[in-house]
């Protein structure tokens, strides 16, 4: 099964779920301000060691995949900034 990203909306925020053969990773998003259309968070690296140990080795690739899927699904024409240590993703023009 290829990885999938599901984005839900609840007003001005929502959830982002990454699903792969190894399990699921949950994050949240909300509309940003200034240059940022959206900010999203998937937890710090230490949290992943406890909660998602199956995904730690692929953390960078997973965060970048999620960012690209968020753009593809909801924000065509935007770019992503990914902070791999903190788990923050920002989509901006």
ChimeraX commands (.cxc) that place a marker at each C-alpha (Angstrom):
marker #1 position 0.00,0.00,0.00 radius 0.5
marker #1 position 1.52,3.36,-1.00 radius 0.5
marker #1 position 1.52,6.10,1.66 radius 0.5
marker #1 position -1.56,8.31,1.80 radius 0.5
marker #1 position -2.32,11.70,3.31 radius 0.5
marker #1 position -5.86,12.55,4.42 radius 0.5
marker #1 position -6.70,16.16,5.22 radius 0.5
marker #1 position -9.84,17.05,7.16 radius 0.5
marker #1 position -11.30,20.49,7.76 radius 0.5
marker #1 position -13.13,21.81,10.81 radius 0.5
marker #1 position -13.64,25.54,10.34 radius 0.5
marker #1 position -10.24,27.27,10.12 radius 0.5
marker #1 position -8.26,24.19,11.11 radius 0.5
marker #1 position -8.27,20.42,10.88 radius 0.5
marker #1 position -6.19,17.28,10.92 radius 0.5
marker #1 position -3.66,15.69,8.62 radius 0.5
marker #1 position -3.23,11.93,8.78 radius 0.5
marker #1 position -0.32,10.12,7.12 radius 0.5
marker #1 position -1.04,6.42,6.61 radius 0.5
marker #1 position 1.54,3.88,5.47 radius 0.5
marker #1 position 2.09,0.17,5.85 radius 0.5
marker #1 position 3.79,0.71,9.22 radius 0.5
marker #1 position 1.00,2.77,10.79 radius 0.5
marker #1 position -0.49,6.25,11.06 radius 0.5
marker #1 position 0.94,9.62,12.01 radius 0.5
marker #1 position -1.45,12.36,13.13 radius 0.5
marker #1 position -0.91,16.08,12.83 radius 0.5
marker #1 position -2.99,19.22,12.77 radius 0.5
marker #1 position -3.19,22.29,10.58 radius 0.5
marker #1 position -4.64,25.80,10.80 radius 0.5
marker #1 position -4.74,28.80,8.52 radius 0.5
marker #1 position -1.71,31.04,8.94 radius 0.5
marker #1 position -1.19,34.75,8.71 radius 0.5
marker #1 position 1.09,37.02,6.72 radius 0.5
marker #1 position 2.79,35.04,3.96 radius 0.5
marker #1 position 1.70,31.68,5.39 radius 0.5
marker #1 position -1.48,30.14,4.02 radius 0.5
marker #1 position -1.28,27.16,6.39 radius 0.5
marker #1 position 0.82,26.01,9.31 radius 0.5
marker #1 position 0.82,22.36,10.36 radius 0.5
marker #1 position 2.55,20.41,13.11 radius 0.5
marker #1 position 3.47,16.75,13.44 radius 0.5
marker #1 position 5.36,16.74,16.73 radius 0.5
marker #1 position 9.01,16.98,17.69 radius 0.5
marker #1 position 11.54,14.30,16.82 radius 0.5
marker #1 position 11.65,13.00,20.41 radius 0.5
marker #1 position 7.89,12.45,20.38 radius 0.5
marker #1 position 8.24,10.33,17.23 radius 0.5
marker #1 position 10.77,8.10,19.01 radius 0.5
marker #1 position 8.08,7.31,21.59 radius 0.5
marker #1 position 4.88,7.36,19.52 radius 0.5
marker #1 position 5.97,6.43,15.98 radius 0.5
marker #1 position 9.19,4.38,16.38 radius 0.5
marker #1 position 8.46,2.60,13.08 radius 0.5
marker #1 position 8.79,5.95,11.26 radius 0.5
marker #1 position 11.80,7.60,12.95 radius 0.5
marker #1 position 14.32,6.60,10.28 radius 0.5
marker #1 position 12.07,8.06,7.57 radius 0.5
marker #1 position 10.98,11.21,9.46 radius 0.5
marker #1 position 12.49,13.67,6.98 radius 0.5
marker #1 position 11.05,11.90,3.93 radius 0.5
marker #1 position 7.64,11.56,5.59 radius 0.5
marker #1 position 7.43,15.25,6.55 radius 0.5
marker #1 position 8.41,16.32,3.03 radius 0.5
marker #1 position 5.91,13.86,1.52 radius 0.5
marker #1 position 3.15,15.25,3.74 radius 0.5
marker #1 position 4.05,18.82,2.73 radius 0.5
marker #1 position 3.94,17.96,-0.96 radius 0.5
marker #1 position 0.62,16.16,-0.56 radius 0.5
marker #1 position -0.85,19.14,1.28 radius 0.5
marker #1 position 0.18,21.33,-1.66 radius 0.5
marker #1 position -1.10,18.86,-4.25 radius 0.5
marker #1 position -4.46,18.37,-2.54 radius 0.5
marker #1 position -5.25,21.83,-1.19 radius 0.5
marker #1 position -2.74,24.53,-2.13 radius 0.5
marker #1 position -1.61,24.31,-5.76 radius 0.5
marker #1 position 1.00,26.94,-6.55 radius 0.5
marker #1 position 2.27,27.21,-2.97 radius 0.5
marker #1 position 5.64,26.14,-1.57 radius 0.5
marker #1 position 6.49,24.37,1.66 radius 0.5
marker #1 position 8.97,25.07,4.41 radius 0.5
marker #1 position 9.63,22.00,6.57 radius 0.5
marker #1 position 11.39,22.18,9.95 radius 0.5
marker #1 position 12.39,18.57,10.46 radius 0.5
marker #1 position 13.35,18.88,14.13 radius 0.5
marker #1 position 10.18,20.62,15.34 radius 0.5
marker #1 position 7.79,18.98,12.89 radius 0.5
marker #1 position 6.41,22.31,11.61 radius 0.5
marker #1 position 5.30,22.66,8.00 radius 0.5
marker #1 position 4.41,26.05,6.53 radius 0.5
marker #1 position 2.78,26.53,3.14 radius 0.5
marker #1 position 3.40,29.93,1.59 radius 0.5
marker #1 position 3.40,31.71,-1.80 radius 0.5
marker link #1:1,2 radius 0.2
marker link #1:2,3 radius 0.2
marker link #1:3,4 radius 0.2
marker link #1:4,5 radius 0.2
marker link #1:5,6 radius 0.2
marker link #1:6,7 radius 0.2
marker link #1:7,8 radius 0.2
marker link #1:8,9 radius 0.2
marker link #1:9,10 radius 0.2
marker link #1:10,11 radius 0.2
marker link #1:11,12 radius 0.2
marker link #1:12,13 radius 0.2
marker link #1:13,14 radius 0.2
marker link #1:14,15 radius 0.2
marker link #1:15,16 radius 0.2
marker link #1:16,17 radius 0.2
marker link #1:17,18 radius 0.2
marker link #1:18,19 radius 0.2
marker link #1:19,20 radius 0.2
marker link #1:20,21 radius 0.2
marker link #1:21,22 radius 0.2
marker link #1:22,23 radius 0.2
marker link #1:23,24 radius 0.2
marker link #1:24,25 radius 0.2
marker link #1:25,26 radius 0.2
marker link #1:26,27 radius 0.2
marker link #1:27,28 radius 0.2
marker link #1:28,29 radius 0.2
marker link #1:29,30 radius 0.2
marker link #1:30,31 radius 0.2
marker link #1:31,32 radius 0.2
marker link #1:32,33 radius 0.2
marker link #1:33,34 radius 0.2
marker link #1:34,35 radius 0.2
marker link #1:35,36 radius 0.2
marker link #1:36,37 radius 0.2
marker link #1:37,38 radius 0.2
marker link #1:38,39 radius 0.2
marker link #1:39,40 radius 0.2
marker link #1:40,41 radius 0.2
marker link #1:41,42 radius 0.2
marker link #1:42,43 radius 0.2
marker link #1:43,44 radius 0.2
marker link #1:44,45 radius 0.2
marker link #1:45,46 radius 0.2
marker link #1:46,47 radius 0.2
marker link #1:47,48 radius 0.2
marker link #1:48,49 radius 0.2
marker link #1:49,50 radius 0.2
marker link #1:50,51 radius 0.2
marker link #1:51,52 radius 0.2
marker link #1:52,53 radius 0.2
marker link #1:53,54 radius 0.2
marker link #1:54,55 radius 0.2
marker link #1:55,56 radius 0.2
marker link #1:56,57 radius 0.2
marker link #1:57,58 radius 0.2
marker link #1:58,59 radius 0.2
marker link #1:59,60 radius 0.2
marker link #1:60,61 radius 0.2
marker link #1:61,62 radius 0.2
marker link #1:62,63 radius 0.2
marker link #1:63,64 radius 0.2
marker link #1:64,65 radius 0.2
marker link #1:65,66 radius 0.2
marker link #1:66,67 radius 0.2
marker link #1:67,68 radius 0.2
marker link #1:68,69 radius 0.2
marker link #1:69,70 radius 0.2
marker link #1:70,71 radius 0.2
marker link #1:71,72 radius 0.2
marker link #1:72,73 radius 0.2
marker link #1:73,74 radius 0.2
marker link #1:74,75 radius 0.2
marker link #1:75,76 radius 0.2
marker link #1:76,77 radius 0.2
marker link #1:77,78 radius 0.2
marker link #1:78,79 radius 0.2
marker link #1:79,80 radius 0.2
marker link #1:80,81 radius 0.2
marker link #1:81,82 radius 0.2
marker link #1:82,83 radius 0.2
marker link #1:83,84 radius 0.2
marker link #1:84,85 radius 0.2
marker link #1:85,86 radius 0.2
marker link #1:86,87 radius 0.2
marker link #1:87,88 radius 0.2
marker link #1:88,89 radius 0.2
marker link #1:89,90 radius 0.2
marker link #1:90,91 radius 0.2
marker link #1:91,92 radius 0.2
marker link #1:92,93 radius 0.2
view
